[in-house]
Amino acid sequence: MKHTHRAAGISVLAIVLTFAQNSFARKSEGKKSNSSASAARGQTVFENRCAMCHYNDRIEKKIGPGLKDIYKRGTFAANGNKINDESLKTWIQNGDLLMPPFKDVLDVEQIKDLIAYIKTL
């Protein structure tokens, strides 16, 4: 009788763990998919709004700096501020002396998607 209850308990535990693992895998895939979709939308924003001044496939300056590997550079050349999602968002929204602000051109989601794309460069 003990063995039957133990076997049943182990079976239930195995089912619960399998369910939990599959549920976690689906959530992770969804995040990856959402991230990929966000970057794809961001690429469109880049091509329509940024490509005229920035390269996406090199670091050399076009009108503004090339954006390839921008996160690996660590800081913005113009002001020395650390490059992260928030500082890039602020830069895109407010611009600077050489770059126009995009806060009235791009909505919050477009900027988020653009940053997701820039992170893939």
C-alpha positions as CSV (number, residue, x, y, z in Angstrom):
1,M,0.0,0.0,0.0
2,K,2.9,2.4,0.9
3,H,4.5,1.7,-2.5
4,T,1.3,2.5,-4.3
5,H,0.8,5.8,-2.6
6,R,4.5,6.7,-3.1
7,A,4.3,5.8,-6.8
8,A,1.1,7.8,-7.2
9,G,2.8,10.8,-5.5
10,I,5.8,10.6,-7.7
11,S,3.6,10.4,-10.8
12,V,1.7,13.5,-9.7
13,L,4.9,15.3,-9.0
14,A,6.3,14.4,-12.4
15,I,3.1,15.6,-14.1
16,V,3.2,18.9,-12.1
17,L,6.9,19.4,-12.9
18,T,6.4,18.7,-16.6
19,F,3.5,21.1,-16.8
20,A,5.5,23.8,-15.0
21,Q,8.4,23.3,-17.3
22,N,6.2,23.5,-20.5
23,S,4.5,26.6,-19.1
24,F,7.8,28.3,-18.5
25,A,9.1,27.3,-22.0
26,R,6.0,28.8,-23.6
27,K,6.4,32.1,-21.7
28,S,10.1,32.3,-22.6
29,E,9.3,31.7,-26.3
30,G,6.6,34.4,-26.1
31,K,9.1,36.9,-24.7
32,K,11.7,36.0,-27.4
33,S,9.0,36.3,-30.1
34,N,7.8,39.6,-28.7
35,S,11.4,40.8,-28.6
36,S,12.0,39.7,-32.2
37,A,8.7,41.4,-33.3
38,S,9.7,44.6,-31.4
39,A,13.1,44.6,-33.1
40,A,11.5,44.0,-36.5
41,R,9.2,47.0,-36.0
42,G,12.2,49.0,-34.8
43,Q,14.0,48.2,-38.0
44,T,11.2,49.8,-39.9
45,V,11.3,52.9,-37.7
46,F,15.1,53.0,-38.2
47,E,14.8,52.8,-42.0
48,N,12.1,55.5,-42.1
49,R,13.4,57.9,-39.6
50,C,17.1,57.3,-38.8
51,A,18.9,55.7,-41.8
52,M,19.2,59.1,-43.5
53,C,21.7,60.1,-40.8
54,H,23.0,56.9,-39.2
55,Y,24.5,53.7,-40.5
56,N,23.1,50.5,-39.0
57,D,25.9,48.2,-40.2
58,R,29.0,50.1,-39.3
59,I,30.4,52.5,-36.7
60,E,31.6,55.2,-39.1
61,K,29.9,58.5,-39.1
62,K,27.3,59.3,-41.8
63,I,25.8,62.5,-40.6
64,G,25.4,61.1,-37.1
65,P,27.4,58.2,-35.7
66,G,27.1,54.7,-37.1
67,L,25.1,52.7,-34.6
68,K,26.6,49.2,-35.0
69,D,27.8,48.0,-31.6
70,I,26.7,51.2,-29.9
71,Y,25.9,49.3,-26.7
72,K,29.4,47.8,-26.7
73,R,31.0,51.3,-26.8
74,G,29.8,52.1,-23.3
75,T,29.4,55.9,-23.5
76,F,28.1,58.4,-26.0
77,A,31.0,60.2,-27.7
78,A,29.2,63.5,-27.7
79,N,28.7,63.8,-23.9
80,G,30.3,60.8,-22.2
81,N,27.0,59.6,-20.7
82,K,26.6,55.8,-20.3
83,I,24.7,54.1,-23.0
84,N,21.7,52.1,-21.8
85,D,18.1,51.9,-22.8
86,E,17.0,54.9,-20.7
87,S,19.8,57.2,-21.9
88,L,19.2,56.2,-25.5
89,K,15.5,56.8,-25.1
90,T,16.2,60.3,-23.7
91,W,18.6,61.0,-26.5
92,I,16.1,59.9,-29.2
93,Q,13.3,61.9,-27.5
94,N,15.3,65.1,-26.9
95,G,18.0,65.1,-29.5
96,D,21.0,67.4,-29.1
97,L,22.7,70.2,-31.1
98,L,23.1,68.0,-34.2
99,M,20.2,65.6,-33.9
100,P,16.6,66.7,-33.9
101,P,14.3,65.6,-31.1
102,F,11.9,62.8,-32.0
103,K,9.5,63.1,-29.0
104,D,6.8,64.6,-31.2
105,V,7.5,62.3,-34.2
106,L,7.8,58.9,-32.5
107,D,5.5,57.5,-29.8
108,V,6.7,55.6,-26.8
109,E,6.2,52.2,-28.4
110,Q,8.1,53.2,-31.6
111,I,11.0,54.4,-29.5
112,K,11.0,51.1,-27.5
113,D,10.9,49.1,-30.7
114,L,13.7,51.3,-32.2
115,I,15.9,50.6,-29.1
116,A,15.1,46.9,-29.4
117,Y,16.4,47.0,-33.0
118,I,19.5,49.1,-32.1
119,K,20.4,46.5,-29.5
120,T,20.6,43.9,-32.3
121,L,23.2,45.9,-34.3
